[in-house]
């Protein structure tokens, strides 16, 4: 019995060590929604908004236009201020085309007609996650590894 107990304790310790070395976060350590790989473009059409006022409308009019988007009050940069300042900094209005990565983890925004500085500094990609069985689009803001600031968009009315 003592040998079996020691063996179980050793196995548990090794498992705990393996989990901590892989960097896998527990539910409490995660920053933002849980990741997802099962939503494709057809699941993402519609209007999305954040609690801080940013909105994103994803469409597919077909033809040569392909998948298009329109943003309102979109963050001008990915600084922590975008997630923490009260009131939220004013954003910009923009449009362009969007695509979902082949592995279905990222939505990329290709803006039309914005200046080069804004193109480099704004949020141009969103992770595709899931919360309570529904898709969520999100991006981490700021560069501090010890803080959790997330731009999180949820489908309007859902």
C-alpha positions as CSV (number, residue, x, y, z in Angstrom):
1,X,0.0,0.0,0.0
2,X,2.8,2.4,0.9
3,X,4.6,1.7,-2.5
4,X,1.4,2.5,-4.4
5,X,0.8,5.7,-2.5
6,X,4.4,6.9,-3.2
7,X,4.0,6.0,-6.8
8,X,0.8,7.9,-7.1
9,X,2.4,11.0,-5.4
10,X,5.4,10.8,-7.7
11,X,3.2,10.6,-10.8
12,X,1.1,13.6,-9.6
13,X,4.3,15.6,-9.0
14,X,5.6,14.8,-12.5
15,X,2.3,15.7,-14.0
16,X,2.2,19.0,-12.2
17,X,5.8,19.7,-13.3
18,X,5.0,18.9,-16.9
19,X,1.9,21.2,-16.9
20,X,3.8,24.1,-15.4
21,X,6.7,23.8,-17.9
22,X,4.4,23.7,-21.0
23,X,3.0,27.1,-20.0
24,X,-0.6,25.8,-20.1
25,X,-2.8,28.3,-18.2
26,X,-5.5,27.3,-15.9
27,X,-9.0,28.9,-16.2
28,X,-8.0,31.4,-13.5
29,X,-4.7,32.3,-15.2
30,X,-6.1,32.8,-18.7
31,X,-6.2,36.4,-20.0
32,X,-9.2,36.7,-22.3
33,X,-11.7,34.1,-23.6
34,X,-10.8,30.5,-24.2
35,X,-9.2,29.9,-27.6
36,X,-11.2,28.2,-30.4
37,X,-10.6,26.5,-33.7
38,X,-14.1,25.6,-34.8
39,X,-15.5,28.9,-36.1
40,X,-15.1,29.7,-39.7
41,X,-16.0,32.9,-41.7
42,X,-19.7,31.9,-42.1
43,X,-20.0,31.8,-38.2
44,X,-18.6,35.3,-37.8
45,X,-20.8,37.5,-40.1
46,X,-22.7,40.2,-38.3
47,X,-22.2,43.1,-35.9
48,X,-19.8,42.9,-33.0
49,X,-19.1,45.4,-30.2
50,X,-16.9,45.9,-27.2
51,X,-17.9,47.3,-23.8
52,X,-15.7,50.3,-24.5
53,X,-17.6,51.3,-27.7
54,X,-15.6,49.8,-30.5
55,X,-17.8,48.1,-33.2
56,X,-17.1,45.8,-36.1
57,X,-19.5,44.8,-38.8
58,X,-18.4,41.7,-40.8
59,X,-20.2,41.2,-44.2
60,X,-19.9,39.0,-47.3
61,X,-21.5,40.9,-50.2
62,X,-20.0,38.4,-52.6
63,X,-18.6,39.1,-56.0
64,X,-15.3,41.0,-56.4
65,X,-15.7,42.7,-53.0
66,X,-15.3,39.5,-51.1
67,X,-15.6,39.7,-47.3
68,X,-15.9,43.3,-46.2
69,X,-15.9,45.1,-42.8
70,X,-16.7,48.4,-41.3
71,X,-15.4,49.6,-37.9
72,X,-16.5,52.5,-35.7
73,X,-14.6,53.9,-32.7
74,X,-11.8,51.4,-33.5
75,X,-8.7,51.6,-31.3
76,X,-6.0,53.8,-32.9
77,X,-3.3,51.7,-31.2
78,X,-2.8,48.7,-29.0
79,X,-1.7,50.5,-25.9
80,X,-2.9,49.7,-22.4
81,X,-4.6,53.1,-22.5
82,X,-7.1,51.8,-25.0
83,X,-8.3,49.3,-22.3
84,X,-8.0,51.4,-19.2
85,X,-8.6,55.2,-19.8
86,X,-11.8,56.7,-18.7
87,X,-13.5,57.8,-20.8
88,X,-12.1,55.6,-23.6
89,X,-10.0,57.3,-26.2
90,X,-11.8,58.2,-29.4
91,X,-11.3,55.7,-32.1
92,X,-11.6,55.9,-35.9
93,X,-14.0,54.8,-38.6
94,X,-12.5,52.5,-41.2
95,X,-13.3,49.7,-43.7
96,X,-11.7,47.1,-45.8
97,X,-11.6,43.3,-46.3
98,X,-11.3,40.5,-43.8
99,X,-10.2,36.9,-43.7
100,X,-10.0,33.9,-41.3
101,X,-6.7,32.1,-41.0
102,X,-6.7,28.5,-42.3
103,X,-6.4,27.1,-38.7
104,X,-9.5,29.2,-37.7
105,X,-7.7,30.9,-34.8
106,X,-7.3,34.5,-36.2
107,X,-9.4,37.0,-38.0
108,X,-7.3,39.5,-40.1
109,X,-8.5,43.0,-41.1
110,X,-6.9,44.7,-44.2
111,X,-7.9,48.4,-44.0
112,X,-8.5,50.5,-47.1
113,X,-7.4,54.1,-47.2
114,X,-5.8,54.7,-43.8
115,X,-2.4,56.4,-43.3
116,X,0.7,54.3,-42.8
117,X,1.2,55.3,-39.1
118,X,-2.4,54.2,-38.2
119,X,-2.1,51.1,-40.3
120,X,1.0,50.1,-38.2
121,X,-0.5,51.0,-34.8
122,X,-4.1,49.9,-34.9
123,X,-5.6,46.5,-34.1
124,X,-5.4,44.5,-37.4
125,X,-5.9,41.0,-36.2
126,X,-8.2,39.4,-33.6
127,X,-8.0,36.0,-32.0
128,X,-11.1,33.9,-32.3
129,X,-12.2,32.5,-29.0
130,X,-15.2,31.1,-27.3
131,X,-17.2,31.9,-24.2
132,X,-20.3,30.1,-23.1
133,X,-20.6,28.3,-26.4
134,X,-20.5,31.5,-28.5
135,X,-17.7,33.0,-30.6
136,X,-15.7,36.0,-29.2
137,X,-13.2,38.1,-31.0
138,X,-10.3,39.5,-28.9
139,X,-6.9,41.0,-28.9
140,X,-4.5,41.6,-26.0
141,X,-3.6,45.3,-25.5
142,X,-0.5,46.8,-23.9
143,X,2.9,45.2,-23.5
144,X,2.9,44.4,-19.8
145,X,3.1,40.6,-19.3
146,X,1.8,40.9,-15.7
147,X,-1.5,42.7,-16.6
148,X,-4.5,41.5,-18.5
149,X,-6.0,44.1,-20.9
150,X,-8.1,42.7,-23.7
151,X,-10.2,44.3,-26.5
152,X,-13.1,41.8,-26.5
153,X,-15.9,42.0,-29.1
154,X,-19.1,40.0,-28.7
155,X,-21.9,39.6,-31.3
156,X,-24.6,42.2,-30.8
157,X,-27.8,40.8,-29.6
158,X,-26.2,37.5,-28.7
